[in-house]
């Protein structure tokens, strides 16, 4: 069994790799060739345990991500198994793995749903997850300008400086979420907000939204107007969205949306559903992160680690 650290995952997995692997996994999902289960949570007085299993027979692997979260920190792990023998082949520290696959899912959504000539991004949230979101969007579209907003001025300015250097484009910090969103071709929300940070009135016709921050029924990043104005809405997994997507469940409860108007991104990638049909369509991808995305990137990382002779061999 191979043990891989966060540092090794960072060396082995690029965003280009992650987007390719996640896109392949979502296509297989749309074709009915994978098994994936929604996230399950075990609640304790001062902590949560989150568990996410999936399997990809054609790739020969199944596995599960699990993570514990407290007020102080969250710890992520992934266990990868050989689907033929049932052997545990890798244990992977999975914070970086999760960050990259979450960014990659938005990259895939952007590839299939955003305007092809999109050049301006507005991003609300300037933390750890926001970095991979921006990297992924820039990997699939010719982005020239980014406007970023976070509540902490110093943090958003540092984010702008860092991402401008890494991506080689104009990234500037702005003073409000509205200033980030207005006029943007692509809007990303990557926050831990419990109340909407993006309002539909700010969106330009033709805009695409990647909303990735909230995964609790009581939390929202986008308001009802974003949902009402969206001509096409996609999620990773409808079964999971129904139990943790406050952004959609709240407007559905008020009769503003029906679940039969919500599609899985894998169906778009597999060509079963058409996403954007008109240049002025507003499209929305509500991301929660699903386990088949973790299996896809974990299998890739494991294969490359074997090839590069990286990681620590452990005997169980």
MOTA-V950126 format. One record per backbone hydrogen bond with DSSP energy under -1.0 kcal/mol. NH is the residue of the N-H (numbers start at 1). CO is the residue of the C=O. Records with the same first field share a line. If there is no record, write none. Layout:
NH=CO / CO
This chain:
2=89
3=312
4=91
9=5
10=6
11=7
12=8
13=9
18=14
19=15
20=16
21=17
22=18
23=19
24=20
25=21
26=22
27=23
28=24
29=25
30=26
31=27
32=29
33=28
35=55
37=53
40=51
42=49
44=47
48=69
49=42
50=67
51=40
52=65
54=63
55=35
56=61
59=56
60=56
61=56
62=81
63=54
64=79
65=52
66=77
67=50
68=75
69=48
70=73
75=68
77=66
78=92
79=64
80=90
81=62
82=87
83=60
86=82
89=80
90=80
91=2
92=78
93=4
94=76
98=94
99=95
100=96
101=97
102=98
103=99
104=100
105=101
106=102
107=103
108=104
109=105
110=106
111=107
112=108
113=109
114=110
118=115
121=145
122=186
123=147
124=188
125=149
131=127
133=129
134=130
135=131
136=132
137=133
138=134
139=135
141=137
143=141
144=119
145=119
146=170
147=121
148=172
149=123
156=152
157=153
158=154
159=155
160=156
161=157
162=158
163=159
164=160
165=161
166=162
167=163
168=164
170=144
172=146
174=148
180=176
181=177
182=178
184=181
185=120
186=120
187=208
188=122
189=210
190=124
197=221
198=221
202=199
203=200
206=280
207=204
208=185
209=283
210=187
211=285
212=189
219=216
223=198
227=223
228=224
229=225
231=282
232=282
234=284
235=263
241=237
242=238
243=240
245=241
249=245
250=246
252=248
253=249
254=250
255=252
256=251
261=258
262=259
263=233
265=235
267=264
269=265
270=266
271=268
272=267
273=267
281=278
283=207
284=232
285=209
286=234
287=211
293=290
295=291
296=292
297=293
298=294
299=295
300=296
301=297
302=298
303=299
304=300
305=301
306=302
307=303
308=304
310=305
312=3
314=1
